[in-house]
Amino acid sequence: MKTMLFLFIVLCHTLNSFGQTITIDVFDVKTHVGFGDVNLHDVYEHPDYQENQRTVKCRYIMNLSEGTSTFYRNDQFVSEIKINAVEIKPGVYSIDGLDTDLKTGSLLMKTQVFLDINQGSEKFLYRYFDPIRNKTEVDVMTHFQVVRPA
């Protein structure tokens, strides 16, 4: 009986650890800006200024088991970066990565995502620091959908 219980626990852990892919479609974004290299939650809660909300058509595919995040805009592949995801509590993640800027494609930028995929409390925040402009930007996804497997 102990062997069956042990195997059941290992199986559940294995199924939970592998195949963790989160797909998110984003429709509207509002950017919060902070001067300097500022913490994600500080910029979100107390921005120096906010940009107007804009409509977008983006898709993020975050493969937590492989440590990658793939980004699409207007159904076109834009980039794939390596990420390090930590599950803070069930369904809530802190995800760090290193990407390049969209203008030149050569400036390295640290990124951080706060993601809550729990139904009813969903939140998706994407932080990046631009060292040339010395600004932290947090994209607040104001309208998005977590694509759940059928």
ZIMO-V655223 format. One line per field, one symbol per residue. ss: DSSP state (A for helix, B for strand, O for the rest). phi: phi as a letter, one per 30 degrees, with the letter a starting at -180 (. if undefined). A space follows every 50 residues. Layout:
# ZIMO-V655223
ss=???
phi=???
This chain:
# ZIMO-V655223
ss=OAAAAAAAAAAAAAAAAOOOBBBBBBBBBBBBBBBOOOOAAAAAAOOOBB OOOBBBBBBBBBBOOOOBBBBBBOOBBBBBBBBBBBBBBOOBBBBBBBBB OOOOOOOBBBBBBBBBOOOOOOBBBBBBBBOOOOBBBBBBBBBBBBBOOO
phi=.ddddddddddddddddcidcccbcccbbbccbbdjcceedddddbddab dddbdbbbbccccddcibbccbbhicdcabbdbbcbddaeibbcbcabbc dddcibddbdbbbcbccddjbebbbbcbccdddhbcccdcddbbbddced
